[in-house]
């Protein structure tokens, strides 16, 4: 082979290797970014019950949050009890002898605790709404009816769907 052919082969090999390395690095970077985006999209934002305060006039927002704050402590304790009951029920799957009916009863108990806690919180919102004007109740109802916003959707700052919803109205 001539010197010129070796030089051309060297540059072609260098170009192919750089392309391959760039493709691998680019693929890794894109994969990591997509993975992070999926993880953020899977984490829900605040539940509509708590974010609904922003639909109310500023003077009512604090009162709404205060009304919920009193219930959220007890609801939080109830949800922790429900989680403990659920974990105990799942632990009973490994019991010998295995009693499927007992596991179902324990799971039903955990579900009942959760339902009772949610009912208390929702009842508190209904009581709070009794003092609101029709327009304020309508705004609160609309905010509570929206699905939760997931982080990472839309503009990437967690406010995408909410802002696009507002701008489309």
Secondary structure, DSSP 8 states (H G I E B T S, - for coil): --HHHHHHHHHHHHHHHHHHHHHHHHHHHHHHHHHHHHHHHHSB-S-HHHHGGGGS-HHHHHHHHHHHHHHHHHHHHHHHHHHHHHHHHHHGGG-SS--HHHHHHHHHHHHHHHHHHHHHHHHHHHHHHTTS-HHHHHHHHHHHHS---BTTSTTTTS-HHHHHHHHT-
